[in-house]
Amino acid sequence: MLPAIIVLVVLVVLVLFVVGIYNGLVTKRNRVDEANSQIQVQLKRRHDLIPNLVNAVKGYMDFEKGVLTAVTLARGNAISAGTQGIAAQAQAENVLSGALKSLFAVVENYPDLKANQNVLALQEQLTTTENQISFARQHYNATVLEFNNSLQVFPNVLLAGPMGFTKREFFEAEPEAAEVPVVNLG
């Protein structure tokens, strides 16, 4: 009778141990998903601001249609890349950031446009959104690091794969795209 009780206790402890590992991995995976959703909220906000900015500046920029077209195309590509995974989305968002930098550089050449209150307000909102995207990326990448580390440490590494947990990708910005666009309208 005593050996059966010992075996039962060992099995219960082992099951509780596996359940603890599983629950910890689920919690970390959910944190990664939540962090990703925060990035998506900020990216959607940026995507929603861009058409307003383009419409506000296009009347002034008769000879700069190429810049406006590049921003519009980059926005469309960034929106559609959201369904193609984190790496594709990050790359498309980096292209969009570059197109926005080009637009801001061109705006500098138009004094009337630099003084337009609608353009000023939109650029301020966009700059704020860019900062929030940067913070959301940092948070996401920190949670991905924590999750990926938990998949690779012992004893989790023995259980994570068979339980269906897989490594997540970082949301990486290109070095030149990591900078927030500078808006200088003064």
C-alpha positions in Angstrom: 0.0 0.0 0.0 2.8 2.5 0.9 4.6 2.1 -2.5 1.3 2.8 -4.3 0.8 6.0 -2.3 4.3 7.1 -3.1 3.8 6.4 -6.8 0.5 8.3 -6.7 2.1 11.3 -4.9 5.0 11.4 -7.4 2.5 11.3 -10.3 0.4 14.1 -8.8 3.5 16.2 -8.3 4.6 15.5 -11.9 1.2 16.4 -13.3 1.1 19.6 -11.3 4.6 20.4 -12.5 3.6 19.9 -16.2 0.4 22.0 -15.6 2.5 24.8 -14.1 4.8 24.8 -17.1 1.9 24.8 -19.5 0.1 27.6 -17.7 3.2 29.7 -17.6 3.8 29.3 -21.3 0.2 30.1 -22.1 0.4 33.3 -20.0 3.6 34.4 -21.8 2.1 33.6 -25.2 -0.9 35.7 -24.3 1.3 38.6 -23.3 3.0 38.4 -26.6 -0.4 38.5 -28.4 -1.5 41.4 -26.3 1.7 43.3 -27.0 1.2 42.7 -30.7 -2.3 44.0 -30.5 -1.0 47.2 -29.0 1.3 47.6 -32.0 -1.6 47.0 -34.3 -3.7 49.7 -32.6 -0.9 52.2 -33.1 -0.2 51.2 -36.7 -4.0 51.5 -37.5 -4.0 55.0 -36.0 -1.0 55.9 -38.2 -2.7 54.4 -41.2 -5.8 56.4 -40.5 -3.9 59.7 -40.1 -2.0 59.3 -43.4 -4.9 59.9 -45.8 -5.8 63.1 -43.9 -2.2 64.3 -44.1 -2.0 63.5 -47.8 -5.3 65.3 -48.5 -4.1 68.4 -46.4 -0.9 68.7 -48.4 -1.8 67.7 -51.9 -3.3 71.0 -52.9 0.0 72.8 -52.1 2.3 70.2 -53.7 1.4 70.2 -57.4 4.8 69.1 -58.4 5.3 66.5 -55.7 2.8 63.9 -56.8 5.4 61.2 -56.7 6.0 61.7 -53.0 2.3 61.6 -52.3 1.9 58.5 -54.4 4.8 56.8 -52.6 3.2 57.5 -49.3 -0.2 56.2 -50.4 1.3 53.1 -51.9 3.4 52.4 -48.8 0.4 52.8 -46.6 -1.6 50.3 -48.7 1.3 47.9 -48.6 1.7 48.3 -44.9 -2.0 47.6 -44.3 -2.0 44.5 -46.5 1.2 43.2 -44.9 -0.5 42.9 -41.6 -1.8 39.5 -42.6 1.6 38.2 -43.8 3.3 37.9 -40.5 5.4 40.1 -38.2 8.5 40.2 -40.4 6.6 41.2 -43.6 4.6 43.8 -41.6 7.7 45.2 -40.0 9.4 45.6 -43.4 6.3 47.3 -44.9 6.0 49.6 -42.0 9.7 50.6 -42.3 9.0 51.5 -46.0 6.1 53.6 -44.9 8.2 55.4 -42.3 10.7 56.2 -45.1 8.0 57.5 -47.3 6.7 59.7 -44.5 10.2 61.1 -44.0 10.3 62.0 -47.6 7.0 63.7 -47.3 8.1 65.7 -44.3 11.3 66.7 -46.1 9.2 68.0 -49.1 6.9 69.9 -46.8 9.9 71.9 -45.6 10.1 73.4 -49.1 6.5 74.9 -48.8 6.3 77.9 -46.4 2.5 78.1 -46.7 2.1 74.4 -46.0 4.4 74.6 -43.0 2.1 77.3 -41.6 -1.2 75.4 -42.3 -2.9 74.5 -38.9 -4.4 71.3 -40.3 -1.0 70.1 -41.5 0.6 71.1 -38.2 -2.0 69.2 -36.2 -1.7 66.1 -38.3 2.0 66.1 -38.2 2.0 66.4 -34.4 -0.5 63.5 -34.2 1.7 61.5 -36.5 4.8 62.2 -34.5 3.1 61.2 -31.3 1.8 58.0 -33.0 5.4 57.2 -34.2 6.6 57.5 -30.6 3.8 55.2 -29.4 4.6 52.7 -32.1 8.2 52.7 -31.0 7.2 52.1 -27.3 4.8 49.3 -28.4 7.5 47.7 -30.5 9.9 47.7 -27.5 7.2 46.2 -25.2 6.4 43.6 -27.8 10.0 42.6 -28.4 10.6 42.4 -24.6 7.6 40.0 -24.2 8.8 38.0 -27.2 12.2 37.7 -25.6 10.7 36.5 -22.4 8.5 34.0 -24.2 11.2 32.7 -26.4 13.6 32.3 -23.4 10.9 30.4 -21.5 10.6 28.0 -24.5 14.4 27.3 -24.4 15.1 26.8 -20.7 15.1 23.4 -19.0 12.7 21.7 -18.3 10.3 23.8 -20.5 12.3 22.9 -23.6 11.2 19.3 -23.1 7.5 20.1 -23.0 7.1 23.3 -25.1 7.4 21.7 -28.6 5.1 18.7 -27.9 2.6 21.1 -26.4 2.5 23.3 -29.6 4.5 26.3 -28.4 6.7 27.8 -31.1 9.2 30.6 -31.1 7.9 34.1 -32.0 9.5 36.7 -34.3 10.7 40.1 -33.1 9.1 43.2 -34.7 12.3 44.7 -36.0 12.8 48.2 -37.4 15.4 49.0 -40.0 18.2 51.1 -38.4 17.2 54.2 -40.4 13.5 53.6 -39.8 14.0 53.3 -36.1 14.3 57.0 -35.8 11.1 59.0 -35.3 10.5 61.5 -38.1 11.5 65.0 -37.1 8.9 67.6 -37.8 10.2 71.1 -37.8 7.7 73.6 -39.0 8.9 76.6 -37.2 
